[in-house]
Amino acid sequence: MALPVGKWLGKPASTSFPPLAGILAAAIALQMILSGLLETFPAWK
């Protein structure tokens, strides 16, 4: 299904998606780190 979706989205969407996916992955990673730190150090809440 990737090829039909890629053709439907076009070139601008396919070139802007990887940076947005990277930002989303970094935000999820930061949230996981912060959640782990708050579980480890409950006095920080």
N, CA, C and O atoms as CSV, one atom per row, in Angstrom:
chain,resi,resn,atom,element,x,y,z
A,1,MET,N,N,0.810,-1.203,0.000
A,1,MET,CA,C,0.000,0.000,0.000
A,1,MET,C,C,0.852,1.265,0.000
A,1,MET,O,O,0.313,2.353,-0.204
A,2,ALA,N,N,2.155,1.163,0.220
A,2,ALA,CA,C,2.988,2.358,0.314
A,2,ALA,C,C,3.084,3.091,-1.020
A,2,ALA,O,O,3.063,4.322,-1.050
A,3,LEU,N,N,3.189,2.361,-2.106
A,3,LEU,CA,C,3.320,3.028,-3.400
A,3,LEU,C,C,2.067,3.812,-3.784
A,3,LEU,O,O,2.190,4.971,-4.180
A,4,PRO,N,N,0.857,3.230,-3.686
A,4,PRO,CA,C,-0.337,4.031,-4.006
A,4,PRO,C,C,-0.502,5.249,-3.094
A,4,PRO,O,O,-0.892,6.323,-3.552
A,5,VAL,N,N,-0.208,5.081,-1.811
A,5,VAL,CA,C,-0.335,6.211,-0.891
A,5,VAL,C,C,0.707,7.267,-1.225
A,5,VAL,O,O,0.406,8.460,-1.178
A,6,GLY,N,N,1.922,6.860,-1.560
A,6,GLY,CA,C,2.961,7.805,-1.940
A,6,GLY,C,C,2.612,8.580,-3.189
A,6,GLY,O,O,2.885,9.777,-3.278
A,7,LYS,N,N,2.016,7.916,-4.147
A,7,LYS,CA,C,1.587,8.615,-5.366
A,7,LYS,C,C,0.444,9.578,-5.065
A,7,LYS,O,O,0.369,10.659,-5.649
A,8,TRP,N,N,-0.436,9.189,-4.163
A,8,TRP,CA,C,-1.577,10.037,-3.826
A,8,TRP,C,C,-1.120,11.287,-3.068
A,8,TRP,O,O,-1.643,12.375,-3.309
A,9,LEU,N,N,-0.148,11.144,-2.153
A,9,LEU,CA,C,0.327,12.285,-1.381
A,9,LEU,C,C,1.164,13.243,-2.213
A,9,LEU,O,O,1.084,14.458,-2.035
A,10,GLY,N,N,1.963,12.700,-3.118
A,10,GLY,CA,C,2.786,13.552,-3.971
A,10,GLY,C,C,4.166,13.801,-3.385
A,10,GLY,O,O,4.475,13.361,-2.278
A,11,LYS,N,N,4.987,14.510,-4.142
A,11,LYS,CA,C,6.375,14.755,-3.761
A,11,LYS,C,C,6.517,15.665,-2.535
A,11,LYS,O,O,7.329,15.345,-1.667
A,12,PRO,N,N,5.791,16.765,-2.407
A,12,PRO,CA,C,5.983,17.625,-1.232
A,12,PRO,C,C,5.725,16.907,0.098
A,12,PRO,O,O,6.462,17.098,1.066
A,13,ALA,N,N,4.687,16.091,0.137
A,13,ALA,CA,C,4.380,15.384,1.376
A,13,ALA,C,C,5.432,14.327,1.678
A,13,ALA,O,O,5.772,14.109,2.841
A,14,SER,N,N,5.949,13.672,0.652
A,14,SER,CA,C,6.933,12.619,0.881
A,14,SER,C,C,8.280,13.189,1.306
A,14,SER,O,O,9.054,12.490,1.959
A,15,THR,N,N,8.584,14.435,0.957
A,15,THR,CA,C,9.853,15.024,1.392
A,15,THR,C,C,9.737,15.692,2.763
A,15,THR,O,O,10.748,15.883,3.440
A,16,SER,N,N,8.538,16.044,3.174
A,16,SER,CA,C,8.386,16.691,4.478
A,16,SER,C,C,8.047,15.699,5.584
A,16,SER,O,O,8.114,16.054,6.761
A,17,PHE,N,N,7.691,14.485,5.243
A,17,PHE,CA,C,7.295,13.516,6.265
A,17,PHE,C,C,8.457,13.028,7.129
A,17,PHE,O,O,8.281,12.960,8.346
A,18,PRO,N,N,9.624,12.685,6.596
A,18,PRO,CA,C,10.706,12.178,7.459
A,18,PRO,C,C,11.133,13.138,8.583
A,18,PRO,O,O,11.324,12.675,9.707
A,19,PRO,N,N,11.290,14.434,8.343
A,19,PRO,CA,C,11.619,15.312,9.477
A,19,PRO,C,C,10.516,15.362,10.533
A,19,PRO,O,O,10.798,15.419,11.730
A,20,LEU,N,N,9.279,15.342,10.092
A,20,LEU,CA,C,8.165,15.351,11.053
A,20,LEU,C,C,8.135,14.059,11.863
A,20,LEU,O,O,7.844,14.083,13.059
A,21,ALA,N,N,8.432,12.937,11.224
A,21,ALA,CA,C,8.482,11.662,11.941
A,21,ALA,C,C,9.623,11.670,12.960
A,21,ALA,O,O,9.484,11.114,14.049
A,22,GLY,N,N,10.733,12.288,12.617
A,22,GLY,CA,C,11.852,12.392,13.549
A,22,GLY,C,C,11.507,13.226,14.761
A,22,GLY,O,O,11.866,12.874,15.885
A,23,ILE,N,N,10.816,14.327,14.544
A,23,ILE,CA,C,10.393,15.181,15.664
A,23,ILE,C,C,9.412,14.428,16.555
A,23,ILE,O,O,9.488,14.517,17.780
A,24,LEU,N,N,8.503,13.695,15.950
A,24,LEU,CA,C,7.539,12.911,16.726
A,24,LEU,C,C,8.252,11.834,17.543
A,24,LEU,O,O,7.925,11.632,18.712
A,25,ALA,N,N,9.217,11.145,16.947
A,25,ALA,CA,C,9.972,10.112,17.669
A,25,ALA,C,C,10.758,10.727,18.827
A,25,ALA,O,O,10.832,10.134,19.903
A,26,ALA,N,N,11.342,11.897,18.622
A,26,ALA,CA,C,12.087,12.567,19.694
A,26,ALA,C,C,11.154,12.981,20.826
A,26,ALA,O,O,11.522,12.876,21.996
A,27,ALA,N,N,9.961,13.445,20.498
A,27,ALA,CA,C,8.997,13.846,21.528
A,27,ALA,C,C,8.543,12.643,22.348
A,27,ALA,O,O,8.398,12.743,23.567
A,28,ILE,N,N,8.318,11.509,21.691
A,28,ILE,CA,C,7.919,10.300,22.404
A,28,ILE,C,C,9.056,9.825,23.307
A,28,ILE,O,O,8.819,9.419,24.444
A,29,ALA,N,N,10.284,9.876,22.803
A,29,ALA,CA,C,11.432,9.459,23.607
A,29,ALA,C,C,11.597,10.360,24.827
A,29,ALA,O,O,11.865,9.870,25.924
A,30,LEU,N,N,11.444,11.644,24.653
A,30,LEU,CA,C,11.555,12.575,25.780
A,30,LEU,C,C,10.480,12.311,26.821
A,30,LEU,O,O,10.750,12.354,28.021
A,31,GLN,N,N,9.275,12.041,26.370
A,31,GLN,CA,C,8.188,11.734,27.302
A,31,GLN,C,C,8.484,10.463,28.082
A,31,GLN,O,O,8.222,10.397,29.283
A,32,MET,N,N,9.029,9.455,27.412
A,32,MET,CA,C,9.361,8.204,28.100
A,32,MET,C,C,10.469,8.421,29.130
A,32,MET,O,O,10.415,7.854,30.222
A,33,ILE,N,N,11.464,9.229,28.797
A,33,ILE,CA,C,12.552,9.528,29.732
A,33,ILE,C,C,12.015,10.271,30.949
A,33,ILE,O,O,12.343,9.927,32.084
A,34,LEU,N,N,11.194,11.285,30.716
A,34,LEU,CA,C,10.638,12.045,31.831
A,34,LEU,C,C,9.740,11.190,32.716
A,34,LEU,O,O,9.761,11.329,33.939
A,35,SER,N,N,8.961,10.316,32.114
A,35,SER,CA,C,8.103,9.426,32.903
A,35,SER,C,C,8.942,8.490,33.760
A,35,SER,O,O,8.616,8.238,34.920
A,36,GLY,N,N,10.021,7.976,33.185
A,36,GLY,CA,C,10.903,7.103,33.947
A,36,GLY,C,C,11.580,7.820,35.097
A,36,GLY,O,O,11.713,7.267,36.188
A,37,LEU,N,N,12.006,9.045,34.858
A,37,LEU,CA,C,12.639,9.818,35.929
A,37,LEU,C,C,11.659,10.130,37.057
A,37,LEU,O,O,12.020,10.074,38.232
A,38,LEU,N,N,10.426,10.457,36.699
A,38,LEU,CA,C,9.430,10.756,37.727
A,38,LEU,C,C,9.055,9.506,38.518
A,38,LEU,O,O,8.727,9.602,39.700
A,39,GLU,N,N,9.097,8.341,37.886
A,39,GLU,CA,C,8.844,7.105,38.620
A,39,GLU,C,C,10.008,6.775,39.544
A,39,GLU,O,O,9.815,6.243,40.637
A,40,THR,N,N,11.222,7.098,39.092
A,40,THR,CA,C,12.414,6.808,39.879
A,40,THR,C,C,12.551,7.765,41.067
A,40,THR,O,O,12.941,7.360,42.163
A,41,PHE,N,N,12.229,9.026,40.834
A,41,PHE,CA,C,12.364,10.064,41.865
A,41,PHE,C,C,10.983,10.685,42.124
A,41,PHE,O,O,10.682,11.746,41.577
A,42,PRO,N,N,10.156,10.058,42.929
A,42,PRO,CA,C,8.781,10.556,43.133
A,42,PRO,C,C,8.738,11.924,43.831
A,42,PRO,O,O,7.720,12.612,43.751
A,43,ALA,N,N,9.802,12.328,44.504
A,43,ALA,CA,C,9.801,13.622,45.189
A,43,ALA,C,C,9.815,14.781,44.195
A,43,ALA,O,O,9.518,15.914,44.576
A,44,TRP,N,N,10.151,14.526,42.935
A,44,TRP,CA,C,10.204,15.585,41.925
A,44,TRP,C,C,8.828,16.029,41.462
A,44,TRP,O,O,8.709,17.056,40.795
A,45,LYS,N,N,7.786,15.279,41.801
A,45,LYS,CA,C,6.443,15.618,41.312
A,45,LYS,C,C,5.933,16.844,41.958
A,45,LYS,O,O,4.818,17.276,41.667
